[in-house]
Amino acid sequence: MSKPVLAIGEILIDMIVSDGAPSLEQAGAFISRAGGAPANAAVAIARLGLPAAFCGVCGDDPFGSRLRQVLRANNVDDAALRSATESDTTLAFAWKDAGGDGHFRLIRMADRLLNTADVQTKVQNAAALIAGSVALSAESSRSAVELAIELASQAGVPVCLDLNVRPTLWPRLEDLQTAVVPLLPKATLLKLSLDDAGHLYGAGETAERVFRRAQEIGIPFVVLTDGARGCWYSDATGNPNYLSAFKIEAVEPTGAGDAFTAAIISRLLANGWSGITQSDAEYASAAGALTAMRPGAMESLPTAQEIEEFLAGNRGR
């Protein structure tokens, strides 16, 4: 495959709580790492041995320079990463609560400057497009992502919509719904967590209802994750199949969902988008598990060989 998987949206610096505090109020120490869900996904795709590219905006500052260097070091095409002089690089604070689930608070700056000109000619020659919901929470990045998804849909490029709902970016539920719901019918693959579904549709959303909604609007493939509690994936009929999570000692959950997304996409590309099997879901689950077992986001994303070795050591789990 010579065409790259193109990820579009936020690239940022994660300020990860490093002293074990379960909230920002209690945090006393942080470690900075390269991040941003679409950027993580691009690096994850590249580490799996596939061509990858990233489209977004960072600041023309030391953090932006660092992010560009990380993309290049991981063989991600950064030609569509624009450095903006008028804004600093976006920051995100990340921490793990007492139950082990990850939380984030974003300070959006340069990433929201992504515009329609940035994406106009980038999508049509991609093997697949990965986009998330963070960029939809402000202009002009929202219009840019909407255009990218429309162009991909018109060109027959599979659209992978990876919802990463950050509640602090969406004070009103109706604003999230207004931004996301119109894009759902254009998704080839919808990846979201059970928490994301709760934010989008309201508390108490179940896996069955998520998959029913997807069937009603014609989304071909769905994966629904729930952290250490496992995941669901759509079978050939669109119905959910449950897969339990690998038993691991989680160190840092940041990036685990992005590794899962990239792994599922890699398998769908390999099988010509014919469907998600249990083997595919296990492969993606292993990618997420390996990422959670190591500190950081991009630094912890696994290679294909590491995933295969992990799976070989966890047969019959």
Contacts in CASP RR format, 6 or more apart in sequence:
PFRMAT RR
TARGET T0000
AUTHOR 0000-0000-0000
METHOD contacts of the structure
MODEL  1
MSKPVLAIGEILIDMIVSDGAPSLEQAGAFISRAGGAPANAAVAIARLGL
PAAFCGVCGDDPFGSRLRQVLRANNVDDAALRSATESDTTLAFAWKDAGG
DGHFRLIRMADRLLNTADVQTKVQNAAALIAGSVALSAESSRSAVELAIE
LASQAGVPVCLDLNVRPTLWPRLEDLQTAVVPLLPKATLLKLSLDDAGHL
YGAGETAERVFRRAQEIGIPFVVLTDGARGCWYSDATGNPNYLSAFKIEA
VEPTGAGDAFTAAIISRLLANGWSGITQSDAEYASAAGALTAMRPGAMES
LPTAQEIEEFLAGNRGR
1 50 0 8 1.000
1 51 0 8 1.000
1 127 0 8 1.000
1 269 0 8 1.000
2 51 0 8 1.000
3 51 0 8 1.000
3 125 0 8 1.000
3 126 0 8 1.000
3 127 0 8 1.000
4 50 0 8 1.000
4 51 0 8 1.000
4 52 0 8 1.000
4 53 0 8 1.000
4 77 0 8 1.000
4 126 0 8 1.000
4 127 0 8 1.000
5 42 0 8 1.000
5 45 0 8 1.000
5 50 0 8 1.000
5 51 0 8 1.000
5 52 0 8 1.000
5 53 0 8 1.000
5 126 0 8 1.000
5 127 0 8 1.000
5 128 0 8 1.000
5 129 0 8 1.000
5 130 0 8 1.000
5 265 0 8 1.000
5 269 0 8 1.000
6 42 0 8 1.000
6 52 0 8 1.000
6 53 0 8 1.000
6 54 0 8 1.000
6 55 0 8 1.000
6 80 0 8 1.000
6 122 0 8 1.000
6 123 0 8 1.000
6 126 0 8 1.000
6 127 0 8 1.000
6 128 0 8 1.000
6 129 0 8 1.000
6 130 0 8 1.000
7 38 0 8 1.000
7 39 0 8 1.000
7 41 0 8 1.000
7 42 0 8 1.000
7 45 0 8 1.000
7 52 0 8 1.000
7 53 0 8 1.000
7 54 0 8 1.000
7 55 0 8 1.000
7 129 0 8 1.000
7 130 0 8 1.000
7 131 0 8 1.000
8 38 0 8 1.000
8 54 0 8 1.000
8 55 0 8 1.000
8 56 0 8 1.000
8 114 0 8 1.000
8 119 0 8 1.000
8 122 0 8 1.000
8 123 0 8 1.000
8 129 0 8 1.000
8 130 0 8 1.000
8 131 0 8 1.000
8 135 0 8 1.000
8 144 0 8 1.000
8 145 0 8 1.000
8 148 0 8 1.000
9 38 0 8 1.000
9 39 0 8 1.000
9 55 0 8 1.000
9 56 0 8 1.000
9 111 0 8 1.000
9 114 0 8 1.000
9 131 0 8 1.000
9 132 0 8 1.000
9 134 0 8 1.000
9 135 0 8 1.000
9 141 0 8 1.000
9 144 0 8 1.000
9 145 0 8 1.000
10 36 0 8 1.000
10 37 0 8 1.000
10 38 0 8 1.000
10 39 0 8 1.000
10 56 0 8 1.000
10 90 0 8 1.000
10 106 0 8 1.000
10 108 0 8 1.000
10 111 0 8 1.000
10 134 0 8 1.000
10 135 0 8 1.000
10 141 0 8 1.000
11 34 0 8 1.000
11 35 0 8 1.000
11 36 0 8 1.000
11 38 0 8 1.000
11 39 0 8 1.000
11 54 0 8 1.000
11 56 0 8 1.000
11 57 0 8 1.000
11 58 0 8 1.000
11 67 0 8 1.000
11 71 0 8 1.000
11 81 0 8 1.000
11 89 0 8 1.000
11 90 0 8 1.000
11 111 0 8 1.000
12 35 0 8 1.000
12 36 0 8 1.000
12 39 0 8 1.000
12 58 0 8 1.000
12 67 0 8 1.000
12 89 0 8 1.000
12 90 0 8 1.000
12 91 0 8 1.000
12 92 0 8 1.000
12 106 0 8 1.000
12 111 0 8 1.000
13 32 0 8 1.000
13 33 0 8 1.000
13 34 0 8 1.000
13 35 0 8 1.000
13 63 0 8 1.000
13 66 0 8 1.000
13 67 0 8 1.000
13 89 0 8 1.000
13 90 0 8 1.000
13 91 0 8 1.000
13 92 0 8 1.000
14 32 0 8 1.000
14 33 0 8 1.000
14 34 0 8 1.000
14 35 0 8 1.000
14 36 0 8 1.000
14 92 0 8 1.000
14 93 0 8 1.000
14 94 0 8 1.000
14 254 0 8 1.000
14 296 0 8 1.000
14 297 0 8 1.000
15 30 0 8 1.000
15 31 0 8 1.000
15 32 0 8 1.000
15 91 0 8 1.000
15 92 0 8 1.000
15 93 0 8 1.000
15 94 0 8 1.000
16 30 0 8 1.000
16 31 0 8 1.000
16 32 0 8 1.000
16 33 0 8 1.000
16 93 0 8 1.000
16 94 0 8 1.000
16 95 0 8 1.000
16 252 0 8 1.000
16 254 0 8 1.000
16 295 0 8 1.000
16 296 0 8 1.000
17 24 0 8 1.000
17 27 0 8 1.000
17 28 0 8 1.000
17 29 0 8 1.000
17 30 0 8 1.000
17 93 0 8 1.000
17 94 0 8 1.000
17 95 0 8 1.000
17 96 0 8 1.000
18 29 0 8 1.000
18 30 0 8 1.000
18 31 0 8 1.000
19 27 0 8 1.000
19 28 0 8 1.000
19 29 0 8 1.000
20 27 0 8 1.000
20 95 0 8 1.000
20 96 0 8 1.000
21 27 0 8 1.000
21 28 0 8 1.000
21 95 0 8 1.000
22 95 0 8 1.000
22 96 0 8 1.000
22 97 0 8 1.000
22 98 0 8 1.000
23 95 0 8 1.000
23 97 0 8 1.000
24 93 0 8 1.000
24 95 0 8 1.000
24 105 0 8 1.000
27 95 0 8 1.000
30 93 0 8 1.000
31 295 0 8 1.000
31 296 0 8 1.000
33 254 0 8 1.000
33 296 0 8 1.000
33 297 0 8 1.000
33 298 0 8 1.000
33 299 0 8 1.000
34 66 0 8 1.000
34 67 0 8 1.000
34 70 0 8 1.000
34 297 0 8 1.000
34 298 0 8 1.000
34 299 0 8 1.000
35 67 0 8 1.000
35 92 0 8 1.000
35 254 0 8 1.000
35 255 0 8 1.000
35 297 0 8 1.000
35 298 0 8 1.000
36 92 0 8 1.000
36 134 0 8 1.000
36 258 0 8 1.000
36 297 0 8 1.000
37 132 0 8 1.000
37 134 0 8 1.000
37 162 0 8 1.000
37 164 0 8 1.000
37 255 0 8 1.000
37 258 0 8 1.000
38 54 0 8 1.000
38 56 0 8 1.000
38 130 0 8 1.000
38 131 0 8 1.000
38 132 0 8 1.000
38 135 0 8 1.000
38 162 0 8 1.000
39 54 0 8 1.000
39 67 0 8 1.000
39 71 0 8 1.000
39 298 0 8 1.000
40 255 0 8 1.000
40 258 0 8 1.000
40 259 0 8 1.000
40 297 0 8 1.000
40 298 0 8 1.000
40 301 0 8 1.000
41 130 0 8 1.000
41 162 0 8 1.000
41 258 0 8 1.000
41 261 0 8 1.000
41 262 0 8 1.000
41 265 0 8 1.000
42 52 0 8 1.000
42 53 0 8 1.000
42 54 0 8 1.000
42 71 0 8 1.000
42 76 0 8 1.000
42 130 0 8 1.000
43 52 0 8 1.000
43 70 0 8 1.000
43 71 0 8 1.000
43 74 0 8 1.000
43 76 0 8 1.000
43 298 0 8 1.000
43 301 0 8 1.000
44 258 0 8 1.000
44 259 0 8 1.000
44 261 0 8 1.000
44 262 0 8 1.000
44 263 0 8 1.000
44 287 0 8 1.000
44 301 0 8 1.000
45 51 0 8 1.000
45 52 0 8 1.000
45 130 0 8 1.000
45 262 0 8 1.000
45 265 0 8 1.000
45 266 0 8 1.000
46 52 0 8 1.000
46 74 0 8 1.000
46 75 0 8 1.000
46 76 0 8 1.000
47 74 0 8 1.000
47 301 0 8 1.000
47 302 0 8 1.000
47 303 0 8 1.000
47 304 0 8 1.000
48 262 0 8 1.000
48 263 0 8 1.000
48 266 0 8 1.000
48 303 0 8 1.000
48 304 0 8 1.000
48 307 0 8 1.000
49 303 0 8 1.000
49 304 0 8 1.000
50 127 0 8 1.000
50 266 0 8 1.000
50 269 0 8 1.000
51 77 0 8 1.000
51 127 0 8 1.000
52 75 0 8 1.000
52 76 0 8 1.000
52 77 0 8 1.000
53 76 0 8 1.000
53 77 0 8 1.000
53 78 0 8 1.000
53 79 0 8 1.000
53 80 0 8 1.000
53 122 0 8 1.000
53 126 0 8 1.000
54 71 0 8 1.000
54 76 0 8 1.000
54 77 0 8 1.000
54 78 0 8 1.000
54 80 0 8 1.000
54 81 0 8 1.000
55 80 0 8 1.000
55 81 0 8 1.000
55 114 0 8 1.000
55 118 0 8 1.000
55 119 0 8 1.000
55 122 0 8 1.000
55 148 0 8 1.000
56 80 0 8 1.000
56 81 0 8 1.000
56 82 0 8 1.000
56 111 0 8 1.000
56 114 0 8 1.000
56 118 0 8 1.000
57 81 0 8 1.000
57 82 0 8 1.000
57 83 0 8 1.000
57 84 0 8 1.000
57 87 0 8 1.000
57 110 0 8 1.000
57 111 0 8 1.000
57 112 0 8 1.000
57 113 0 8 1.000
57 114 0 8 1.000
57 118 0 8 1.000
57 141 0 8 1.000
58 64 0 8 1.000
58 67 0 8 1.000
58 68 0 8 1.000
58 81 0 8 1.000
58 82 0 8 1.000
58 83 0 8 1.000
58 84 0 8 1.000
58 89 0 8 1.000
58 90 0 8 1.000
58 110 0 8 1.000
58 111 0 8 1.000
59 83 0 8 1.000
59 84 0 8 1.000
59 85 0 8 1.000
59 87 0 8 1.000
59 88 0 8 1.000
59 89 0 8 1.000
59 109 0 8 1.000
59 110 0 8 1.000
60 83 0 8 1.000
60 84 0 8 1.000
60 85 0 8 1.000
61 88 0 8 1.000
61 89 0 8 1.000
63 88 0 8 1.000
63 89 0 8 1.000
64 83 0 8 1.000
64 89 0 8 1.000
64 110 0 8 1.000
67 81 0 8 1.000
67 89 0 8 1.000
68 78 0 8 1.000
68 81 0 8 1.000
68 83 0 8 1.000
70 298 0 8 1.000
71 77 0 8 1.000
71 78 0 8 1.000
71 81 0 8 1.000
72 78 0 8 1.000
74 298 0 8 1.000
80 118 0 8 1.000
80 119 0 8 1.000
80 122 0 8 1.000
82 113 0 8 1.000
82 114 0 8 1.000
82 118 0 8 1.000
84 110 0 8 1.000
84 113 0 8 1.000
86 113 0 8 1.000
87 109 0 8 1.000
87 110 0 8 1.000
87 113 0 8 1.000
88 109 0 8 1.000
88 110 0 8 1.000
89 109 0 8 1.000
89 110 0 8 1.000
89 111 0 8 1.000
90 106 0 8 1.000
90 107 0 8 1.000
90 108 0 8 1.000
90 109 0 8 1.000
90 110 0 8 1.000
90 111 0 8 1.000
90 112 0 8 1.000
91 106 0 8 1.000
91 107 0 8 1.000
91 109 0 8 1.000
92 104 0 8 1.000
92 105 0 8 1.000
92 106 0 8 1.000
92 107 0 8 1.000
93 104 0 8 1.000
93 105 0 8 1.000
93 106 0 8 1.000
93 107 0 8 1.000
94 102 0 8 1.000
94 103 0 8 1.000
94 104 0 8 1.000
94 254 0 8 1.000
95 102 0 8 1.000
95 103 0 8 1.000
96 102 0 8 1.000
96 103 0 8 1.000
96 250 0 8 1.000
96 252 0 8 1.000
96 253 0 8 1.000
97 103 0 8 1.000
100 228 0 8 1.000
100 250 0 8 1.000
100 253 0 8 1.000
101 195 0 8 1.000
101 227 0 8 1.000
101 253 0 8 1.000
102 253 0 8 1.000
102 254 0 8 1.000
104 166 0 8 1.000
105 166 0 8 1.000
105 168 0 8 1.000
106 134 0 8 1.000
106 166 0 8 1.000
106 168 0 8 1.000
106 169 0 8 1.000
108 134 0 8 1.000
108 137 0 8 1.000
108 138 0 8 1.000
108 169 0 8 1.000
111 134 0 8 1.000
111 135 0 8 1.000
111 141 0 8 1.000
112 135 0 8 1.000
112 138 0 8 1.000
112 139 0 8 1.000
112 140 0 8 1.000
112 141 0 8 1.000
113 140 0 8 1.000
113 141 0 8 1.000
114 135 0 8 1.000
114 140 0 8 1.000
114 141 0 8 1.000
114 144 0 8 1.000
114 145 0 8 1.000
115 140 0 8 1.000
115 141 0 8 1.000
115 143 0 8 1.000
115 144 0 8 1.000
116 140 0 8 1.000
116 143 0 8 1.000
116 144 0 8 1.000
116 147 0 8 1.000
118 144 0 8 1.000
119 144 0 8 1.000
119 145 0 8 1.000
119 147 0 8 1.000
119 148 0 8 1.000
119 151 0 8 1.000
120 147 0 8 1.000
120 151 0 8 1.000
122 148 0 8 1.000
123 129 0 8 1.000
123 148 0 8 1.000
123 151 0 8 1.000
123 152 0 8 1.000
123 155 0 8 1.000
123 157 0 8 1.000
124 151 0 8 1.000
124 152 0 8 1.000
124 155 0 8 1.000
124 157 0 8 1.000
126 152 0 8 1.000
126 157 0 8 1.000
127 157 0 8 1.000
127 158 0 8 1.000
127 269 0 8 1.000
128 157 0 8 1.000
128 158 0 8 1.000
128 159 0 8 1.000
128 160 0 8 1.000
128 188 0 8 1.000
128 265 0 8 1.000
128 269 0 8 1.000
129 148 0 8 1.000
129 149 0 8 1.000
129 152 0 8 1.000
129 157 0 8 1.000
129 158 0 8 1.000
129 159 0 8 1.000
129 160 0 8 1.000
130 160 0 8 1.000
130 162 0 8 1.000
130 261 0 8 1.000
130 262 0 8 1.000
130 265 0 8 1.000
131 145 0 8 1.000
131 148 0 8 1.000
131 149 0 8 1.000
131 159 0 8 1.000
131 160 0 8 1.000
131 161 0 8 1.000
131 162 0 8 1.000
132 145 0 8 1.000
132 161 0 8 1.000
132 162 0 8 1.000
132 163 0 8 1.000
132 164 0 8 1.000
133 163 0 8 1.000
133 164 0 8 1.000
133 165 0 8 1.000
133 176 0 8 1.000
133 179 0 8 1.000
133 180 0 8 1.000
133 196 0 8 1.000
134 164 0 8 1.000
134 166 0 8 1.000
134 169 0 8 1.000
135 141 0 8 1.000
135 142 0 8 1.000
135 144 0 8 1.000
135 145 0 8 1.000
136 142 0 8 1.000
136 145 0 8 1.000
136 146 0 8 1.000
136 179 0 8 1.000
136 180 0 8 1.000
136 183 0 8 1.000
137 166 0 8 1.000
137 169 0 8 1.000
137 170 0 8 1.000
137 179 0 8 1.000
138 169 0 8 1.000
142 179 0 8 1.000
146 183 0 8 1.000
149 159 0 8 1.000
149 161 0 8 1.000
149 183 0 8 1.000
149 186 0 8 1.000
150 186 0 8 1.000
151 157 0 8 1.000
152 158 0 8 1.000
152 159 0 8 1.000
152 186 0 8 1.000
153 159 0 8 1.000
153 186 0 8 1.000
158 188 0 8 1.000
158 189 0 8 1.000
158 268 0 8 1.000
158 273 0 8 1.000
159 186 0 8 1.000
159 187 0 8 1.000
159 188 0 8 1.000
159 189 0 8 1.000
160 187 0 8 1.000
160 188 0 8 1.000
160 189 0 8 1.000
160 191 0 8 1.000
160 261 0 8 1.000
160 265 0 8 1.000
161 183 0 8 1.000
161 184 0 8 1.000
161 186 0 8 1.000
161 187 0 8 1.000
161 189 0 8 1.000
161 190 0 8 1.000
161 191 0 8 1.000
162 191 0 8 1.000
162 192 0 8 1.000
162 258 0 8 1.000
162 261 0 8 1.000
163 180 0 8 1.000
163 190 0 8 1.000
163 191 0 8 1.000
163 192 0 8 1.000
163 193 0 8 1.000
163 196 0 8 1.000
163 200 0 8 1.000
164 196 0 8 1.000
165 176 0 8 1.000
165 192 0 8 1.000
165 195 0 8 1.000
165 196 0 8 1.000
165 199 0 8 1.000
165 200 0 8 1.000
167 199 0 8 1.000
170 176 0 8 1.000
170 199 0 8 1.000
173 199 0 8 1.000
173 200 0 8 1.000
173 202 0 8 1.000
176 199 0 8 1.000
176 200 0 8 1.000
177 200 0 8 1.000
180 200 0 8 1.000
181 200 0 8 1.000
184 190 0 8 1.000
184 214 0 8 1.000
184 217 0 8 1.000
184 219 0 8 1.000
185 217 0 8 1.000
185 218 0 8 1.000
185 219 0 8 1.000
187 219 0 8 1.000
188 219 0 8 1.000
188 220 0 8 1.000
188 221 0 8 1.000
188 273 0 8 1.000
189 219 0 8 1.000
189 220 0 8 1.000
189 221 0 8 1.000
189 222 0 8 1.000
189 223 0 8 1.000
189 264 0 8 1.000
189 265 0 8 1.000
189 268 0 8 1.000
190 214 0 8 1.000
190 219 0 8 1.000
190 221 0 8 1.000
190 222 0 8 1.000
190 223 0 8 1.000
191 222 0 8 1.000
191 223 0 8 1.000
191 224 0 8 1.000
191 225 0 8 1.000
191 260 0 8 1.000
191 261 0 8 1.000
191 264 0 8 1.000
192 200 0 8 1.000
192 210 0 8 1.000
192 223 0 8 1.000
192 224 0 8 1.000
192 225 0 8 1.000
193 224 0 8 1.000
193 225 0 8 1.000
193 226 0 8 1.000
193 227 0 8 1.000
193 257 0 8 1.000
194 205 0 8 1.000
194 207 0 8 1.000
194 210 0 8 1.000
194 224 0 8 1.000
194 225 0 8 1.000
194 226 0 8 1.000
197 205 0 8 1.000
197 209 0 8 1.000
197 210 0 8 1.000
197 224 0 8 1.000
198 204 0 8 1.000
198 205 0 8 1.000
201 209 0 8 1.000
201 210 0 8 1.000
201 213 0 8 1.000
207 224 0 8 1.000
207 232 0 8 1.000
207 240 0 8 1.000
207 242 0 8 1.000
208 240 0 8 1.000
210 222 0 8 1.000
210 224 0 8 1.000
210 232 0 8 1.000
210 240 0 8 1.000
211 222 0 8 1.000
211 224 0 8 1.000
211 232 0 8 1.000
211 234 0 8 1.000
211 238 0 8 1.000
211 239 0 8 1.000
211 240 0 8 1.000
214 222 0 8 1.000
214 234 0 8 1.000
214 238 0 8 1.000
215 238 0 8 1.000
220 234 0 8 1.000
220 273 0 8 1.000
220 275 0 8 1.000
221 233 0 8 1.000
221 234 0 8 1.000
221 268 0 8 1.000
221 273 0 8 1.000
221 275 0 8 1.000
221 276 0 8 1.000
222 232 0 8 1.000
222 233 0 8 1.000
222 234 0 8 1.000
222 238 0 8 1.000
222 240 0 8 1.000
223 231 0 8 1.000
223 232 0 8 1.000
223 233 0 8 1.000
223 234 0 8 1.000
223 260 0 8 1.000
223 261 0 8 1.000
223 264 0 8 1.000
223 276 0 8 1.000
223 281 0 8 1.000
223 284 0 8 1.000
224 231 0 8 1.000
224 232 0 8 1.000
224 233 0 8 1.000
224 240 0 8 1.000
225 231 0 8 1.000
225 257 0 8 1.000
225 260 0 8 1.000
227 245 0 8 1.000
227 253 0 8 1.000
227 256 0 8 1.000
228 245 0 8 1.000
228 250 0 8 1.000
229 245 0 8 1.000
230 242 0 8 1.000
230 243 0 8 1.000
230 244 0 8 1.000
230 245 0 8 1.000
230 285 0 8 1.000
231 242 0 8 1.000
231 243 0 8 1.000
231 245 0 8 1.000
231 260 0 8 1.000
231 281 0 8 1.000
231 284 0 8 1.000
231 285 0 8 1.000
232 240 0 8 1.000
232 241 0 8 1.000
232 242 0 8 1.000
232 243 0 8 1.000
233 240 0 8 1.000
233 241 0 8 1.000
233 243 0 8 1.000
233 264 0 8 1.000
233 276 0 8 1.000
233 280 0 8 1.000
233 281 0 8 1.000
234 240 0 8 1.000
234 241 0 8 1.000
234 276 0 8 1.000
235 241 0 8 1.000
235 276 0 8 1.000
236 275 0 8 1.000
241 278 0 8 1.000
241 281 0 8 1.000
243 278 0 8 1.000
243 281 0 8 1.000
243 282 0 8 1.000
243 285 0 8 1.000
245 285 0 8 1.000
245 289 0 8 1.000
246 285 0 8 1.000
246 286 0 8 1.000
246 289 0 8 1.000
246 310 0 8 1.000
246 314 0 8 1.000
246 317 0 8 1.000
247 317 0 8 1.000
248 289 0 8 1.000
248 292 0 8 1.000
248 293 0 8 1.000
249 293 0 8 1.000
250 292 0 8 1.000
250 293 0 8 1.000
251 292 0 8 1.000
251 293 0 8 1.000
251 294 0 8 1.000
251 295 0 8 1.000
252 292 0 8 1.000
252 294 0 8 1.000
252 295 0 8 1.000
252 296 0 8 1.000
252 300 0 8 1.000
253 292 0 8 1.000
254 296 0 8 1.000
254 297 0 8 1.000
255 288 0 8 1.000
255 291 0 8 1.000
255 292 0 8 1.000
255 296 0 8 1.000
255 297 0 8 1.000
255 300 0 8 1.000
255 301 0 8 1.000
256 288 0 8 1.000
256 289 0 8 1.000
256 291 0 8 1.000
256 292 0 8 1.000
257 288 0 8 1.000
257 291 0 8 1.000
258 291 0 8 1.000
258 297 0 8 1.000
258 301 0 8 1.000
259 284 0 8 1.000
259 287 0 8 1.000
259 288 0 8 1.000
259 290 0 8 1.000
259 291 0 8 1.000
259 301 0 8 1.000
259 302 0 8 1.000
260 284 0 8 1.000
260 285 0 8 1.000
260 287 0 8 1.000
260 288 0 8 1.000
261 284 0 8 1.000
262 287 0 8 1.000
262 301 0 8 1.000
263 283 0 8 1.000
263 284 0 8 1.000
263 286 0 8 1.000
263 287 0 8 1.000
263 288 0 8 1.000
263 307 0 8 1.000
264 276 0 8 1.000
264 280 0 8 1.000
264 281 0 8 1.000
264 283 0 8 1.000
264 284 0 8 1.000
266 304 0 8 1.000
267 276 0 8 1.000
267 280 0 8 1.000
267 283 0 8 1.000
267 284 0 8 1.000
268 275 0 8 1.000
268 276 0 8 1.000
268 280 0 8 1.000
271 280 0 8 1.000
282 311 0 8 1.000
283 307 0 8 1.000
283 311 0 8 1.000
286 302 0 8 1.000
286 307 0 8 1.000
286 310 0 8 1.000
286 311 0 8 1.000
286 314 0 8 1.000
287 301 0 8 1.000
287 302 0 8 1.000
287 307 0 8 1.000
288 302 0 8 1.000
289 310 0 8 1.000
290 300 0 8 1.000
290 302 0 8 1.000
290 306 0 8 1.000
290 307 0 8 1.000
290 310 0 8 1.000
291 297 0 8 1.000
291 300 0 8 1.000
291 301 0 8 1.000
291 302 0 8 1.000
292 300 0 8 1.000
293 300 0 8 1.000
294 300 0 8 1.000
302 310 0 8 1.000
END
